[in-house]
Amino acid sequence: MTTSRLTMAQALVKYLARQYVSRDGRENHFFAGMWGIFGHGNVAGVGQALEQYAPELRYYQSRNEQAQVLASIAYAKHRNRLATFACASSIGPGASNMVTGAAVATVNRIPVLLLAGDIFAERIQAPVLQQVESEHTQDISVNDCFKPVSRYWDRIYRPEQLITALPEAMRVLTSPVDTGAVTLALPQDVQAEAHDYPTAFFEKRVWEIPRNRADRGAIQRAAEWIRASKQPLIIAGGGVHYSDAYDALEAFVAATGIPSCETQAGKGVLQYDNPGNLGAIGVTGSEGANILATETDLVIGIGTRYSDFTSASKTAFRDENLRFININVVEFDAYKHNALPLVGDALVTLEELSQALSGYMVDDDYRERVHTYNRSWDAEVHRIYNLEHEPMLSQGEVIGMVNSLSAAGDTVLCAAGSLPGDLHKLWRTRDRKGYHLEYGYSTMGYEIAGGMGVKMADPEREVWVMVGDGSFLMMHTEIVTMVQEGIKVNIIVLDNHGHASIGGLSKSVGSDGFGTKFRYRSDSGHLDGETLPIDFAKNCESLGAHVIRAKDREEFSRAMEEAKGMQGGPVCIVTEVDRRQRVPGYGSWWDVPVAEVSESESVKEARAAYVAYKERESYYHK
């Protein structure tokens, strides 16, 4: 047997560089490169290996370990999970910084490989710098924190263990069902140890991404349920994107007349002006979608996990005879709500279900009602886009200008705060990849790193990151990485002087936005003094971005035109918005518990309303 004597880290990098995926006959490299920040846990191992094999696996320098994972997630999501990055860190704080990123990847079912530096396997040096000791066991480090937020976890104690660990990692990363964060803990001494690896281990490997098919009998039963339904309703989730089932869904909606609603992850699968598209559903849903949700007798979920926002905390669907059909490649999600499970790929399952429904069409009255809701919602979006709110812009107006002035093939990106809810309702999707939200974990700080990841996945596409001041302050340092790499991303910073989303939520539960405004501490002891004089424009400028300030519609429009004409690095547009001007809720509810006992009358009133809504919650089990 021919062998190559390599360090564990060298073998790791060489193996990753030779991994490919293929679906529907299209093949590509799976790893676009490796992000990393080097410390004493990985500089002599993974760092040395990347330097040696630089032409084969490109290294990217990030400013924060969590950010490099978030950028990788955005890249993989934009590529429909067919490509991703590996992310390397040193031991201790470097590794644990990636834990949040691991959770984001796993919650959203997005593949990313985390290579966390670990303490010495031989233990002689313990306790080493950045080691957390335990009096109960020596076989533990901060990397054990990754276990609950990883789909696959392993610690490599010996260099030859890579031979079995890496194929298992790839199996999970390329699985439509099991994908998420994969964490390999790499002790720093083992990274530098050598082994005679079989040469065959480094041959090109192509991982075929299957299109699993649902049970034929289940598809026939689903067709019978649909034919018997009076008002069926589709909920399209992220699985439609990941299976590339756009054409199949569009054809299914056109052929059957069944209306489609969108989750955050599913938005964009149909264009906004498709007459069968009701837009967003749930807590952040459109009026028509939420009305029909209360009336539907059959929900057809496609690639959705039914988060509490989608189901309005189990209050959205109220028909006594309600049934569910769930198309999902993940069996766990397919069985939710006592559904008829169609466990399979969204594209092929929709195609086979369409054949079983040949000749079927919903009633004309129902179809026309759906079309009416589509048109009336567009009119409501137009109203919010053109509020002419004073003395400063409203958030809805800013969304409208970004939507109207950007090109149809551009992408808007966001993650947390009040922006995702407003974008879900208001953004007119004109491109299948024109809307990118991380809302499975609602991760503050995702936005700027994520925007960079999308731009790296699709360099010809203009990317518009919309980020509130709260999220911006949590993680904005990847602006430096964009400057370093010459990556052009448009970053729109909305300054509303605090955490506006939670401020509004605080008011809804009877409080007054306590702890959500960026203000000085006053003589009263509370944070209710003057507004903090944070200059976000200067902050962005100091990191190397081109900065434009905009205070009204005219200035903002000019800023966008200027940004579109620039190349070579990030552009930041900073504008102030009125946190008090909010987009309505359109009949939805979200279960956020209210204090059962309080001296405040507003809290008592909120509690009474909360108890009334709780009575509507249902598990939908028949």
Secondary structure, 3 states (H helix, E strand, C coil): CCEEEEEHHHHHHHHHCCEEEEECCEEEECEEEEEECCCCCCHHHHHHHHHHCCCCCCEEECCCHHHHHHHHHHHHHHCCCCCEEEEEECCCHHHHCCHHHHHHHHHHCCCEEEEEEECCCCCCCCCCCCCCCCCCCCCCCHHHHHHHHCCEEEECCCHHHHHHHHHHHHHHHCCCCCCCEEEEEEEHHHHHCEEEEEHHHHCCEEEECCCCCCCHHHHHHHHHHHHHCCCEEEEECHHHHHCCCHHHHHHHHHHHCCCEEECCCCCCCCCCCCCCEEEECCCCCCHHHHHHHHHCCEEEEECCCCCCCCCCCCCCCCCCCCEEEEEECCHHHHCHHHCEEEECCHHHHHHHHHHHCCCCCCCHHHHHHHHHHHHHHHHHHHHHHCCCCCCCECHHHHHHHHHHHCCCCCEEEECCCCHHHHHHHHCCCCCCCCEEECCCCCCCCHHHHHHHHHHHHCCCCCEEEEEEHHHHHHCCCHHHHHHHHCCCCEEEEEECCECHHHHHHHHHCCCCCCCCECECCCCCCCCCCCECCCCHHHHHHHCCCEEEEECCHHHHHHHHHHHHCCCCCCEEEEEEECCCCCCCCCCCCCCCCCCCCCCCHHHHHHHHHHHHHHCCCCCCCC
